[in-house]
Amino acid sequence: MFDLHRHLSEEPASQNAFYATSTSEEWEFLSLVRYGGVGLLPYEPLTGLEAMYELLVHHPHLQIAEVGLDRRYGTLDEQEAFLHEVLNLALELNRSVTLHCVHADGRLIHILRGLSRRPRLLWHSFLGSYETATEAAKLGIILSYSPRLYTAKLAKERRRLTEIPFALESDYDLRYEEHYMVVWKNHQEHFANLAGWSIDELTRNNDEKRTILTH
């Protein structure tokens, strides 16, 4: 199954995953992957938009992943301003955006609801309420569920999780990947049992979401 959100590691990049970056130091490796995105999170300064633009122009296969809001860092206003710039960049270059959001769901929905146009969006490792999930779906956002789902209240929704646009991801971020396939397959099987879908159905669904986000 295609993995909608995975991180770079010491291992060679797979052709069956979308690689997200969170620091500018990782951007140079993206030319080596088939599916990937240029991202920046607020644990480093939110700068380098021109460099992001140049990289996207020179590598048309790249998308934007991951950017967003994270309340753990005391810079939400700065993060919001950067997010607006990146969303405009995505619209200009026709790229999808993978969203990162920690403890700022309401603010992110408010921002996106206020836009007259939105790029193709994936909300990665979504753990919010079902009400927030339905609001996101109304805005055309694909929600991506990671293995963290099963410790969240959202997992109690079971079959309702598949009633809105969704995908599965590993969000795997360890340097070495000897356990990756175990984690990824366990996630697929757990979600299939939770939501009442077959692995084949989930595989086709992730392929469809990959096409939406990477074309």
MIVEX-24358 format. One record per atom (N, C-alpha, C): x, y, z; atom name; residue in three letters. Coordinates in pm, 1 decimal. Layout:
x  y  z  atom  type
X  Y  Z  CA  ALA
...
//
This chain:
x  y  z  atom  type
84.1  -119.3  0.0  N  MET
0.0  0.0  0.0  CA  MET
88.2  125.0  0.0  C  MET
49.6  224.3  -78.8  N  PHE
124.4  349.8  -82.9  CA  PHE
108.3  423.0  50.1  C  PHE
219.1  469.1  104.5  N  ASP
223.7  538.3  233.5  CA  ASP
215.8  688.8  207.3  C  ASP
110.5  753.5  258.0  N  LEU
87.4  895.6  226.8  CA  LEU
171.5  992.3  308.7  C  LEU
245.1  942.6  410.6  N  HIS
329.5  1034.6  487.5  CA  HIS
436.8  954.9  558.9  C  HIS
559.3  975.4  513.9  N  ARG
674.4  903.7  568.1  CA  ARG
791.4  1001.1  571.5  C  ARG
889.3  974.9  657.1  N  HIS
1003.4  1065.4  670.1  CA  HIS
1130.8  1001.2  616.8  C  HIS
1222.6  1085.3  574.0  N  LEU
1351.1  1038.7  523.0  CA  LEU
1430.5  969.6  632.8  C  LEU
1510.9  872.8  594.1  N  SER
1590.2  798.0  690.7  CA  SER
1725.2  763.3  629.2  C  SER
1801.0  679.0  698.6  N  GLU
1930.1  633.3  647.1  CA  GLU
1912.5  534.8  531.4  C  GLU
1793.5  478.1  516.9  N  GLU
1767.7  378.5  414.0  CA  GLU
1736.4  445.2  280.1  C  GLU
1760.7  376.9  167.5  N  PRO
1722.7  431.9  36.6  CA  PRO
1572.3  459.0  31.9  C  PRO
1533.4  564.2  -35.7  N  ALA
1392.4  602.0  -42.7  CA  ALA
1312.1  499.5  -121.4  C  ALA
1194.5  469.7  -73.5  N  SER
1102.9  379.7  -142.0  CA  SER
1026.5  456.0  -249.3  C  SER
985.0  385.5  -353.9  N  GLN
900.7  445.3  -456.7  CA  GLN
753.5  437.2  -417.9  C  GLN
725.5  375.4  -302.9  N  ASN
587.8  350.8  -263.2  CA  ASN
549.1  432.8  -140.8  C  ASN
604.4  553.4  -132.3  N  ALA
574.4  639.9  -18.5  CA  ALA
592.8  785.8  -57.2  C  ALA
518.4  871.0  11.8  N  PHE
532.2  1016.0  -2.7  CA  PHE
615.2  1064.8  115.9  C  PHE
731.4  1124.5  85.1  N  TYR
823.7  1167.5  189.6  CA  TYR
803.0  1315.0  223.0  C  TYR
777.4  1340.6  350.4  N  ALA
759.4  1477.0  399.5  CA  ALA
886.3  1521.9  469.9  C  ALA
915.8  1650.8  460.1  N  THR
1031.8  1708.2  528.4  CA  THR
985.1  1816.2  624.0  C  THR
1062.4  1838.8  729.0  N  SER
1023.5  1939.1  827.6  CA  SER
1134.7  2038.7  855.6  C  SER
1246.8  2024.1  786.1  N  THR
1359.3  2116.1  802.8  CA  THR
1425.8  2137.2  667.0  C  THR
1481.0  2255.1  645.9  N  SER
1541.2  2287.4  516.8  CA  SER
1663.6  2200.8  487.8  C  SER
1726.5  2145.1  591.2  N  GLU
1842.3  2058.6  570.7  CA  GLU
1806.2  1932.1  492.8  C  GLU
1680.0  1893.1  495.8  N  GLU
1637.6  1771.3  428.2  CA  GLU
1603.1  1795.4  281.2  C  GLU
1587.8  1919.8  241.0  N  TRP
1537.2  1948.6  106.6  CA  TRP
1627.8  1894.4  -3.4  C  TRP
1759.2  1896.3  19.3  N  GLU
1852.3  1854.9  -86.0  CA  GLU
1833.3  1708.3  -124.8  C  GLU
1777.0  1627.9  -34.9  N  PHE
1758.8  1486.2  -63.8  CA  PHE
1632.4  1458.5  -145.3  C  PHE
1545.5  1557.5  -158.5  N  LEU
1416.7  1533.5  -222.5  CA  LEU
1428.5  1505.9  -371.8  C  LEU
1534.4  1552.2  -433.9  N  SER
1550.2  1525.3  -576.6  CA  SER
1571.6  1376.8  -602.9  C  SER
1601.1  1300.1  -496.9  N  LEU
1628.0  1157.2  -510.4  CA  LEU
1502.3  1071.9  -494.3  C  LEU
1390.7  1133.5  -455.2  N  VAL
1269.1  1056.4  -430.9  CA  VAL
1166.8  1083.8  -540.4  C  VAL
1082.1  986.4  -564.2  N  ARG
979.2  1001.9  -667.2  CA  ARG
863.9  1087.4  -616.9  C  ARG
826.0  1066.6  -490.7  N  TYR
715.3  1141.1  -431.0  CA  TYR
765.1  1205.5  -302.3  C  TYR
754.9  1337.5  -295.9  N  GLY
799.9  1405.1  -174.8  CA  GLY
757.6  1549.7  -172.4  C  GLY
779.6  1613.8  -57.6  N  GLY
737.6  1751.9  -41.9  CA  GLY
836.4  1834.0  38.5  C  GLY
844.7  1962.0  5.3  N  VAL
929.5  2058.1  73.8  CA  VAL
852.9  2112.6  193.7  C  VAL
906.4  2093.8  313.5  N  GLY
835.0  2139.2  432.2  CA  GLY
923.6  2211.3  531.1  C  GLY
858.4  2279.2  624.2  N  LEU
930.4  2351.6  728.6  CA  LEU
838.3  2366.9  849.4  C  LEU
886.8  2323.7  965.6  N  LEU
810.2  2335.2  1089.8  CA  LEU
879.5  2432.3  1183.9  C  LEU
806.0  2485.3  1282.5  N  PRO
857.2  2600.4  1359.0  CA  PRO
964.5  2570.5  1461.1  C  PRO
1022.0  2450.5  1463.4  N  TYR
1137.5  2433.9  1551.5  CA  TYR
1263.5  2489.8  1488.2  C  TYR
1253.2  2543.8  1367.6  N  GLU
1359.1  2627.1  1312.5  CA  GLU
1293.0  2751.1  1253.1  C  GLU
1369.4  2859.4  1228.0  N  PRO
1307.3  2982.2  1177.0  CA  PRO
1229.3  2958.6  1048.9  C  PRO
1112.0  3018.1  1041.1  N  LEU
1026.1  3001.4  924.1  CA  LEU
1067.6  3100.7  817.0  C  LEU
1176.6  3067.7  752.5  N  THR
1231.7  3151.8  646.2  CA  THR
1263.5  3063.3  526.7  C  THR
1311.4  3124.5  421.4  N  GLY
1354.5  3045.8  305.7  CA  GLY
1245.1  3020.8  205.1  C  GLY
1145.0  3107.9  200.8  N  LEU
1036.7  3087.9  105.3  CA  LEU
1087.7  3096.6  -38.4  C  LEU
1186.2  3183.3  -62.8  N  GLU
1242.1  3193.7  -197.5  CA  GLU
1312.7  3065.0  -237.0  C  GLU
1384.6  3004.6  -143.3  N  ALA
1452.6  2877.8  -171.2  CA  ALA
1350.8  2766.8  -196.5  C  ALA
1242.2  2768.0  -121.5  N  MET
1134.9  2671.1  -142.7  CA  MET
1075.6  2687.1  -282.7  C  MET
1051.6  2811.0  -320.2  N  TYR
996.7  2839.8  -452.6  CA  TYR
1089.1  2787.9  -563.2  C  TYR
1218.3  2818.6  -550.8  N  GLU
1314.3  2776.2  -653.4  CA  GLU
1320.4  2624.2  -664.2  C  GLU
1318.6  2557.0  -551.4  N  LEU
1325.0  2411.4  -552.8  CA  LEU
1201.5  2352.5  -620.1  C  LEU
1085.6  2407.6  -590.1  N  LEU
962.1  2358.2  -650.6  CA  LEU
959.5  2383.3  -801.3  C  LEU
1008.7  2497.4  -843.2  N  VAL
1011.9  2528.9  -985.9  CA  VAL
1105.3  2433.5  -1060.4  C  VAL
1220.0  2404.6  -1000.9  N  HIS
1318.4  2319.3  -1067.8  CA  HIS
1286.3  2170.3  -1056.8  C  HIS
1196.1  2134.9  -966.3  N  HIS
1158.3  1993.9  -949.1  CA  HIS
1004.9  1984.4  -948.5  C  HIS
946.0  1980.6  -1066.5  N  PRO
798.9  1984.1  -1076.7  CA  PRO
727.5  1867.6  -1008.7  C  PRO
799.7  1758.8  -977.5  N  HIS
735.1  1644.8  -912.2  CA  HIS
715.1  1668.5  -763.3  C  HIS
781.9  1768.5  -705.9  N  LEU
772.8  1791.4  -562.2  CA  LEU
646.0  1868.4  -524.9  C  LEU
592.7  1835.4  -407.7  N  GLN
478.8  1906.1  -350.7  CA  GLN
528.3  1984.2  -228.6  C  GLN
437.0  2026.8  -142.0  N  ILE
473.4  2098.2  -19.1  CA  ILE
430.2  2014.2  100.3  C  ILE
526.6  1973.8  183.7  N  ALA
496.2  1889.3  299.0  CA  ALA
614.0  1893.4  396.9  C  ALA
596.4  1929.7  517.5  N  GLU
472.8  1965.0  581.7  CA  GLU
487.0  2102.8  642.9  C  GLU
377.5  2176.0  651.5  N  VAL
374.4  2310.0  711.4  CA  VAL
244.7  2321.9  790.4  C  VAL
240.6  2419.2  881.3  N  GLY
115.1  2435.5  954.6  CA  GLY
130.9  2509.8  1084.4  C  GLY
52.1  2467.6  1183.4  N  LEU
46.4  2534.7  1313.0  CA  LEU
81.1  2435.9  1423.9  C  LEU
162.2  2481.3  1519.7  N  ASP
201.5  2396.8  1631.9  CA  ASP
207.4  2483.4  1757.9  C  ASP
109.2  2461.4  1846.8  N  ARG
96.2  2546.5  1965.2  CA  ARG
209.4  2523.4  2066.2  C  ARG
286.6  2417.7  2050.0  N  ARG
398.1  2393.6  2141.7  CA  ARG
506.7  2499.7  2129.3  C  ARG
505.7  2571.4  2017.4  N  TYR
601.5  2679.6  1996.2  CA  TYR
524.3  2811.7  2004.7  C  TYR
578.9  2907.1  2075.9  N  GLY
504.8  3030.2  2103.8  CA  GLY
505.1  3130.2  1991.5  C  GLY
482.4  3085.6  1869.9  N  THR
492.5  3174.7  1753.6  CA  THR
374.0  3156.1  1659.6  C  THR
254.1  3138.8  1712.7  N  LEU
140.7  3105.0  1626.6  CA  LEU
111.8  3212.8  1522.5  C  LEU
126.9  3338.1  1559.0  N  ASP
102.4  3444.2  1460.4  CA  ASP
202.6  3434.7  1345.5  C  ASP
328.9  3410.8  1378.4  N  GLU
432.1  3394.7  1275.4  CA  GLU
404.3  3270.3  1190.7  C  GLU
363.2  3163.1  1255.9  N  GLN
331.5  3040.4  1183.9  CA  GLN
214.3  3062.4  1088.1  C  GLN
113.4  3135.3  1133.3  N  GLU
-2.1  3161.4  1047.6  CA  GLU
37.7  3244.3  926.0  C  GLU
120.6  3345.5  946.6  N  ALA
165.1  3428.7  834.5  CA  ALA
242.7  3344.7  733.5  C  ALA
330.3  3257.2  782.7  N  PHE
407.5  3170.7  693.3  CA  PHE
316.1  3074.6  619.1  C  PHE
217.5  3019.9  688.8  N  LEU
123.7  2927.6  625.6  CA  LEU
48.8  2995.8  511.7  C  LEU
5.5  3118.0  532.3  N  HIS
-64.0  3192.5  424.6  CA  HIS
27.5  3205.2  302.5  C  HIS
153.4  3238.1  325.4  N  GLU
247.9  3253.4  214.1  CA  GLU
265.5  3121.0  138.9  C  GLU
275.7  3013.2  213.8  N  VAL
296.3  2882.6  151.1  CA  VAL
171.9  2839.4  73.2  C  VAL
55.0  2863.8  127.7  N  LEU
-68.1  2828.2  56.7  CA  LEU
-80.3  2907.0  -74.1  C  LEU
-42.7  3033.2  -71.8  N  ASN
-42.8  3112.2  -195.1  CA  ASN
58.1  3058.1  -295.8  C  ASN
173.2  3015.9  -245.5  N  LEU
275.7  2956.5  -331.8  CA  LEU
223.1  2827.7  -395.2  C  LEU
154.9  2747.4  -316.8  N  ALA
98.9  2622.7  -368.1  CA  ALA
-3.6  2648.2  -477.2  C  ALA
-85.8  2748.6  -459.5  N  LEU
-183.8  2782.6  -563.1  CA  LEU
-114.9  2829.8  -689.9  C  LEU
-11.8  2912.6  -673.9  N  GLU
59.6  2965.4  -790.3  CA  GLU
124.1  2853.3  -871.4  C  GLU
181.5  2754.1  -804.1  N  LEU
255.7  2647.7  -871.2  CA  LEU
175.0  2519.0  -885.8  C  LEU
49.8  2522.0  -843.6  N  ASN
-38.8  2405.0  -853.6  CA  ASN
20.4  2283.9  -782.6  C  ASN
53.5  2301.5  -655.5  N  ARG
107.1  2193.3  -574.8  CA  ARG
13.7  2165.4  -456.7  C  ARG
15.4  2043.5  -410.3  N  SER
-60.3  2008.6  -290.7  CA  SER
19.9  2045.9  -166.9  C  SER
-50.8  2054.6  -53.9  N  VAL
12.1  2090.1  73.5  CA  VAL
-28.0  1988.2  179.3  C  VAL
71.4  1935.5  249.1  N  THR
46.2  1849.9  365.1  CA  THR
51.1  1937.0  489.8  C  THR
-56.5  1934.2  566.4  N  LEU
-71.1  2020.1  683.6  CA  LEU
-29.2  1948.1  810.4  C  LEU
43.2  2021.1  894.3  N  HIS
82.9  1977.5  1028.2  CA  HIS
4.9  2062.7  1126.5  C  HIS
-58.4  2000.0  1225.7  N  CYS
-134.6  2078.8  1322.4  CA  CYS
-129.0  2011.2  1458.7  C  CYS
-83.1  2085.7  1559.3  N  VAL
-77.0  2035.2  1696.3  CA  VAL
-145.6  2135.1  1788.2  C  VAL
-257.2  2093.7  1846.5  N  HIS
-332.8  2174.8  1943.1  CA  HIS
-375.9  2309.6  1886.3  C  HIS
-406.4  2312.2  1757.4  N  ALA
-451.2  2437.2  1695.2  CA  ALA
-556.2  2408.7  1587.7  C  ALA
-636.4  2304.6  1609.0  N  ASP
-732.8  2262.7  1506.8  CA  ASP
-830.3  2373.5  1469.7  C  ASP
-887.7  2437.2  1571.1  N  GLY
-986.2  2541.6  1544.6  CA  GLY
-928.4  2657.5  1466.9  C  GLY
-807.9  2697.7  1502.8  N  ARG
-743.1  2809.0  1432.3  CA  ARG
-713.5  2771.6  1288.6  C  ARG
-668.8  2647.7  1265.7  N  LEU
-639.0  2604.9  1129.0  CA  LEU
-766.0  2601.5  1044.0  C  LEU
-873.9  2547.4  1097.8  N  ILE
-1000.7  2544.9  1023.8  CA  ILE
-1045.9  2686.6  992.7  C  ILE
-1032.6  2777.6  1089.2  N  HIS
-1072.6  2917.6  1067.6  CA  HIS
-992.7  2980.2  953.7  C  HIS
-862.8  2954.8  951.1  N  ILE
-777.6  3009.0  844.3  CA  ILE
-821.4  2956.5  708.5  C  ILE
-838.6  2827.3  700.0  N  LEU
-870.4  2765.0  571.3  CA  LEU
-1011.1  2800.8  524.8  C  LEU
-1103.7  2814.1  619.1  N  ARG
-1240.4  2852.5  583.1  CA  ARG
-1244.1  2994.1  525.6  C  ARG
-1151.6  3078.3  567.5  N  GLY
-1150.5  3216.6  522.7  CA  GLY
-1087.7  3239.1  386.2  C  GLY
-1033.4  3134.3  325.8  N  LEU
-969.1  3147.7  195.2  CA  LEU
-1070.3  3133.3  82.7  C  LEU
-1058.2  3216.4  -18.8  N  SER
-1147.7  3205.1  -134.6  CA  SER
-1107.5  3087.2  -222.9  C  SER
-979.9  3051.9  -221.4  N  ARG
-928.5  2937.3  -296.7  CA  ARG
-830.8  2861.1  -208.8  C  ARG
-831.9  2728.6  -223.1  N  ARG
-741.3  2644.5  -145.8  CA  ARG
-672.7  2545.5  -239.5  C  ARG
-545.0  2518.0  -214.4  N  PRO
-478.6  2411.9  -292.1  CA  PRO
-530.2  2275.7  -246.0  C  PRO
-485.7  2169.7  -309.5  N  ARG
-517.3  2034.7  -262.3  CA  ARG
-448.2  2015.3  -127.7  C  ARG
-523.1  1965.2  -29.3  N  LEU
-473.0  1960.7  107.6  CA  LEU
-487.2  1822.5  169.0  C  LEU
-382.3  1781.7  241.3  N  LEU
-384.1  1661.7  323.6  CA  LEU
-351.2  1703.7  466.2  C  LEU
-437.6  1669.0  561.3  N  TRP
-411.9  1698.2  702.8  CA  TRP
-352.0  1572.5  762.7  C  TRP
-221.9  1575.8  785.3  N  HIS
-153.1  1452.8  821.7  CA  HIS
-168.5  1421.6  970.9  C  HIS
-172.6  1292.4  1002.6  N  SER
-187.8  1241.4  1139.4  CA  SER
-300.4  1312.7  1213.8  C  SER
-415.9  1316.5  1149.3  N  PHE
-529.4  1385.9  1209.2  CA  PHE
-577.2  1310.8  1332.5  C  PHE
-591.9  1386.4  1444.6  N  LEU
-635.1  1327.4  1571.5  CA  LEU
-744.3  1410.3  1637.3  C  LEU
-803.9  1501.5  1561.5  N  GLY
-904.8  1589.6  1617.8  CA  GLY
-1039.0  1520.9  1638.4  C  GLY
-1139.0  1599.8  1669.4  N  SER
-1273.0  1547.2  1691.2  CA  SER
-1338.1  1511.5  1558.3  C  SER
-1445.1  1431.6  1566.1  N  TYR
-1517.3  1398.2  1443.8  CA  TYR
-1585.2  1522.6  1386.8  C  TYR
-1625.7  1613.2  1472.9  N  GLU
-1685.8  1738.3  1425.7  CA  GLU
-1584.9  1819.2  1344.0  C  GLU
-1461.7  1826.6  1392.6  N  THR
-1356.8  1894.9  1316.5  CA  THR
-1328.9  1822.7  1185.8  C  THR
-1333.1  1690.1  1189.9  N  ALA
-1310.7  1611.5  1067.8  CA  ALA
-1415.0  1644.1  961.7  C  ALA
-1540.9  1654.7  1001.8  N  THR
-1645.9  1686.0  904.1  CA  THR
-1631.4  1828.9  851.4  C  THR
-1588.2  1921.5  936.7  N  GLU
-1563.1  2058.0  890.6  CA  GLU
-1449.8  2060.0  788.8  C  GLU
-1344.6  1984.9  815.7  N  ALA
-1232.7  1977.0  722.0  CA  ALA
-1277.2  1918.1  589.1  C  ALA
-1360.6  1815.1  594.2  N  ALA
-1408.6  1751.8  471.3  CA  ALA
-1487.9  1850.7  386.1  C  ALA
-1565.2  1937.8  449.8  N  LYS
-1642.4  2038.3  376.9  CA  LYS
-1550.4  2133.1  299.9  C  LYS
-1427.2  2147.4  348.4  N  LEU
-1329.8  2235.6  283.1  CA  LEU
-1245.4  2161.2  179.4  C  LEU
-1277.3  2035.0  157.0  N  GLY
-1205.2  1957.0  57.1  CA  GLY
-1074.9  1897.9  104.9  C  GLY
-1055.6  1891.4  235.3  N  ILE
-930.0  1840.9  291.9  CA  ILE
-937.3  1689.0  307.6  C  ILE
-831.0  1621.0  267.9  N  ILE
-817.6  1477.4  292.5  CA  ILE
-753.4  1459.5  429.4  C  ILE
-814.1  1376.9  513.3  N  LEU
-759.1  1349.2  645.3  CA  LEU
-674.5  1222.8  638.5  C  LEU
-556.6  1226.9  698.0  N  SER
-466.5  1111.9  695.2  CA  SER
-449.1  1058.4  836.9  C  SER
-470.7  927.6  852.3  N  TYR
-464.7  864.3  983.8  CA  TYR
-334.6  786.8  999.7  C  TYR
-262.4  814.5  1105.6  N  SER
-138.3  744.9  1138.1  CA  SER
-166.3  643.2  1248.3  C  SER
-66.6  562.9  1287.3  N  PRO
-87.1  469.3  1398.0  CA  PRO
-122.2  535.4  1530.1  C  PRO
-102.3  665.3  1542.9  N  ARG
-142.5  735.5  1665.6  CA  ARG
-295.0  738.5  1682.7  C  ARG
-366.8  710.2  1576.3  N  LEU
-513.2  714.7  1580.8  CA  LEU
-570.2  631.1  1694.7  C  LEU
-510.6  515.6  1721.2  N  TYR
-572.6  417.7  1810.8  CA  TYR
-565.7  456.0  1957.3  C  TYR
-489.6  558.7  1991.0  N  THR
-487.1  608.8  2127.8  CA  THR
-571.3  735.4  2142.5  C  THR
-639.6  775.5  2035.5  N  ALA
-721.2  897.5  2036.4  CA  ALA
-869.6  862.9  2043.6  C  ALA
-948.7  956.4  2093.0  N  LYS
-1093.5  936.9  2101.5  CA  LYS
-1154.4  915.3  1963.2  C  LYS
-1091.9  971.0  1862.4  N  LEU
-1144.4  961.5  1726.4  CA  LEU
-1162.1  816.8  1682.1  C  LEU
-1079.5  726.3  1733.3  N  ALA
-1087.8  586.3  1693.4  CA  ALA
-1223.2  524.5  1728.3  C  ALA
-1293.2  581.4  1824.9  N  LYS
-1424.3  529.1  1864.2  CA  LYS
-1528.4  546.6  1753.5  C  LYS
-1498.1  630.7  1655.4  N  GLU
-1592.0  653.0  1545.4  CA  GLU
-1595.6  535.7  1448.3  C  GLU
-1493.1  454.1  1449.9  N  ARG
-1485.4  330.4  1372.1  CA  ARG
-1525.8  352.0  1225.4  C  ARG
-1637.9  294.3  1181.4  N  ARG
-1676.1  299.0  1039.5  CA  ARG
-1701.4  441.4  989.1  C  ARG
-1738.1  531.8  1078.9  N  ARG
-1763.3  669.5  1033.9  CA  ARG
-1636.3  737.4  984.5  C  ARG
-1520.3  684.9  1020.8  N  LEU
-1394.6  743.0  974.7  CA  LEU
-1380.0  736.6  823.5  C  LEU
-1447.7  641.6  762.0  N  THR
-1436.1  624.2  616.7  CA  THR
-1546.8  696.0  540.6  C  THR
-1632.3  767.8  611.3  N  GLU
-1741.6  839.3  545.3  CA  GLU
-1697.6  975.3  493.7  C  GLU
-1576.7  1016.8  525.6  N  ILE
-1519.3  1141.8  475.7  CA  ILE
-1388.0  1107.6  405.0  C  ILE
-1338.8  1192.1  314.8  N  PRO
-1215.1  1161.3  242.1  CA  PRO
-1098.8  1136.9  337.5  C  PRO
-1032.3  1023.2  322.9  N  PHE
-925.9  986.7  416.4  CA  PHE
-816.6  908.4  343.7  C  PHE
-705.3  894.8  413.4  N  ALA
-594.2  811.2  367.0  CA  ALA
-523.8  755.8  489.8  C  ALA
-434.2  660.6  467.5  N  LEU
-352.4  605.6  575.3  CA  LEU
-206.4  644.8  553.9  C  LEU
-135.8  662.6  663.8  N  GLU
5.5  698.1  660.6  CA  GLU
77.7  626.8  774.4  C  GLU
207.9  610.5  759.0  N  SER
286.5  554.0  868.4  CA  SER
340.8  662.0  961.0  C  SER
369.6  780.8  907.0  N  ASP
439.0  887.7  978.8  CA  ASP
568.1  834.4  1041.1  C  ASP
631.6  741.9  970.6  N  TYR
750.6  675.7  1024.6  CA  TYR
869.7  769.8  1018.5  C  TYR
937.1  790.7  1133.0  N  ASP
1042.2  892.2  1136.7  CA  ASP
1169.2  845.7  1207.9  C  ASP
1194.9  714.8  1208.9  N  LEU
1317.8  664.4  1270.0  CA  LEU
1430.5  657.2  1166.1  C  LEU
1552.5  674.3  1210.4  N  ARG
1666.3  677.8  1117.5  CA  ARG
1685.7  545.2  1046.2  C  ARG
1658.4  436.5  1117.6  N  TYR
1674.7  303.8  1058.9  CA  TYR
1538.7  235.7  1051.0  C  TYR
1517.3  157.5  949.0  N  GLU
1381.4  114.9  916.1  CA  GLU
1356.8  -35.1  928.7  C  GLU
1430.0  -101.0  1016.5  N  GLU
1410.2  -244.5  1026.1  CA  GLU
1269.5  -281.7  1073.5  C  GLU
1200.6  -188.1  1140.6  N  HIS
1066.3  -216.9  1191.0  CA  HIS
956.7  -150.5  1106.5  C  HIS
995.6  -81.0  1002.2  N  TYR
896.8  -4.9  925.4  CA  TYR
783.0  -91.5  873.4  C  TYR
813.2  -200.5  804.6  N  MET
708.1  -281.5  743.7  CA  MET
616.0  -342.1  847.8  C  MET
668.7  -376.8  963.5  N  VAL
584.0  -429.9  1071.1  CA  VAL
485.2  -323.4  1117.1  C  VAL
536.8  -203.1  1143.4  N  VAL
450.5  -92.4  1187.1  CA  VAL
344.9  -60.7  1082.1  C  VAL
386.5  -53.9  956.3  N  TRP
296.5  -14.7  848.2  CA  TRP
189.6  -120.5  823.7  C  TRP
225.8  -246.6  821.2  N  LYS
127.3  -352.5  798.8  CA  LYS
32.5  -366.4  916.7  C  LYS
83.4  -352.1  1038.6  N  ASN
-3.9  -357.5  1155.7  CA  ASN
-107.7  -246.0  1152.3  C  ASN
-65.1  -128.5  1108.6  N  HIS
-157.4  -14.7  1098.0  CA  HIS
-267.5  -44.9  996.4  C  HIS
-229.8  -95.6  881.3  N  GLN
-329.9  -129.7  779.3  CA  GLN
-431.1  -231.3  832.3  C  GLN
-382.2  -335.6  896.7  N  GLU
-471.1  -440.7  946.2  CA  GLU
-560.5  -389.3  1058.9  C  GLU
-503.5  -308.7  1147.1  N  HIS
-581.9  -254.0  1257.6  CA  HIS
-692.9  -163.9  1204.7  C  HIS
-659.9  -77.7  1108.5  N  PHE
-761.3  12.1  1054.2  CA  PHE
-867.0  -65.8  976.6  C  PHE
-826.3  -166.5  903.4  N  ALA
-922.6  -248.5  829.7  CA  ALA
-1023.2  -311.4  925.5  C  ALA
-977.2  -363.0  1037.4  N  ASN
-1066.9  -422.3  1136.6  CA  ASN
-1154.7  -317.0  1202.9  C  ASN
-1096.8  -201.3  1227.1  N  LEU
-1170.2  -93.5  1293.0  CA  LEU
-1283.6  -41.5  1206.0  C  LEU
-1254.7  -21.1  1077.4  N  ALA
-1349.3  47.2  988.5  CA  ALA
-1429.8  -46.8  900.1  C  ALA
-1395.0  -175.7  899.2  N  GLY
-1470.6  -270.0  818.6  CA  GLY
-1438.5  -265.4  671.3  C  GLY
-1315.9  -226.4  637.1  N  TRP
-1271.4  -225.4  498.1  CA  TRP
-1169.3  -336.5  478.7  C  TRP
-1159.1  -385.3  355.5  N  SER
-1055.0  -482.0  324.9  CA  SER
-924.1  -409.0  295.7  C  SER
-812.4  -482.8  303.5  N  ILE
-682.3  -424.9  269.1  CA  ILE
-681.7  -379.5  123.4  C  ILE
-745.0  -455.6  35.3  N  ASP
-751.6  -416.9  -105.7  CA  ASP
-824.7  -284.4  -122.5  C  ASP
-933.2  -265.6  -49.7  N  GLU
-1008.1  -139.5  -58.1  CA  GLU
-923.5  -23.8  -6.5  C  GLU
-852.5  -45.8  102.0  N  LEU
-767.1  58.6  156.9  CA  LEU
-652.3  92.0  62.2  C  LEU
-599.2  -9.9  -3.6  N  THR
-491.6  11.5  -100.2  CA  THR
-539.6  97.4  -216.5  C  THR
-655.4  65.4  -270.0  N  ARG
-710.5  145.7  -380.9  CA  ARG
-738.4  288.2  -334.9  C  ARG
-787.7  303.8  -214.6  N  ASN
-816.7  436.9  -162.2  CA  ASN
-689.1  521.0  -151.5  C  ASN
-581.0  461.8  -98.6  N  ASN
-456.5  536.6  -88.3  CA  ASN
-398.2  570.3  -225.2  C  ASN
-414.7  479.9  -321.3  N  ASP
-369.0  508.5  -458.6  CA  ASP
-446.0  627.7  -516.4  C  ASP
-575.7  631.4  -492.7  N  GLU
-657.2  742.5  -542.4  CA  GLU
-613.0  874.5  -479.7  C  GLU
-584.0  873.1  -349.7  N  LYS
-540.8  996.2  -280.7  CA  LYS
-401.8  1037.4  -328.4  C  LYS
-315.0  941.4  -356.5  N  ARG
-182.4  974.7  -410.7  CA  ARG
-198.4  1048.7  -543.0  C  ARG
-287.9  999.2  -628.5  N  THR
-308.6  1063.7  -758.2  CA  THR
-357.1  1205.5  -741.0  C  THR
-450.3  1226.5  -648.3  N  ILE
-502.3  1361.4  -622.9  CA  ILE
-391.0  1455.8  -577.8  C  ILE
-306.7  1408.0  -489.0  N  LEU
-207.9  1495.3  -424.5  CA  LEU
-82.2  1517.1  -506.2  C  LEU
-51.8  1427.2  -598.9  N  THR
77.0  1436.5  -669.9  CA  THR
64.1  1470.8  -816.4  C  THR
-55.8  1502.7  -863.8  N  HIS
-75.3  1538.6  -1004.3  CA  HIS
-141.2  1676.2  -1017.1  C  HIS
//
